[in-house]
Amino acid sequence: MQVLVPSALRSYTGSDWVQAQGGNLAAVLADLDGQFPGIRFRVVDEQGQVRRHIRFFHQGAALTSLDTPLNPDQPLHMVQALSGG
């Protein structure tokens, strides 16, 4: 499946769109980490939860669980929230 990578994480991938395999979000992130070591730690914390500043969207819906099944024919969008003062 095609995965859109936010600009803050493109130093890992070298590209805004990458290919990944997996039947659910956890598997896709594991595949991405195999291709681009360290990227999973940037989006999943030590407790295995998606970090609060990262959001995933697939088929027009926000994903809330790493167990969410994914359609490999549809893109996955990884979005990083911006903050500041």
Secondary structure, DSSP 8 states (H G I E B T S, - for coil): -EEE--GGGHHHHSSSEEE---SBHHHHHHHHHHHSTTHHHHHB-TTS-B-TTEEEEETTEEE--TT-B--TTS-EEEEE-----
